[in-house]
């Protein structure tokens, strides 16, 4: 084997080793950390008498047959399996124990759900990999007048994160990849739906919900249309820009409306 081929092989082996290591680290990060309140089912291969379903105590412990109290809180499922197996082996209770732990219910992790939902409050993450939409459903769903986009604030890998989650895109368009997995300590917030204001010569002046892609014409239709004295000519929209300053725009009927726009319909002079 010449030098170039040997170097190429070494590079491939190093790359393979790096990928395997990165994959293992990612898997470890994704594994649930057991905590007080979690319900687990423990089985030992070929030892049915040692099967147990129990809730982890406030001290992070469980009581296991033969070995007594075992601290599993703060461990991953893999770590807890190894800990129980070691104590069974060290106590000469089982020669080669094969311990399996299944997470039945997650109660140690909680999130807060606030804003325009049926039942705001703190909710446990009862299943691993629970999604934001599932937690919103557990809180009674978004109430009428709530926004379509919900905000998730939390931490990931020690860094603060903020996500805007588009519920209609997930539920109606089937874009499930947009549905964020929640984590302990997350806050889900549902704001009020964006609105617009219409006054002047319309049938029902007032405040209206801003729908996606809404045009001036569609907004006026929500207000019952123009009165007999109203005119489309000289239609004005007061719009606040990013700096907070209000600009007065003359828009056409097919132009899009934006959040907090104020539409003024004037009286015809004829």
Secondary structure, DSSP 8 states (H G I E B T S, - for coil): --HHHHHHHHHHHHHHHHHHHHHHHHHHHHS-B--TT-EEEEEETT-GGG-EEEE--TTSEEEETTTEEEE-TTSBHHHHHHHHHHHHHHTTS-TT--EEEEEEE--S-EEEEEESBSS-EEEE--STT-BHHHHHHHTT-B-TTEEEEEEEEEEETTEEEEEEEEHHHHHTS--GGGS-B--TT-EEEEEE--EEEEEESBTT-EEEE--TT-BHHHHHHHTT-B-TTB-STT-EEEEE-TTS-EEEEE--TTSB--TT-EEEE-B---
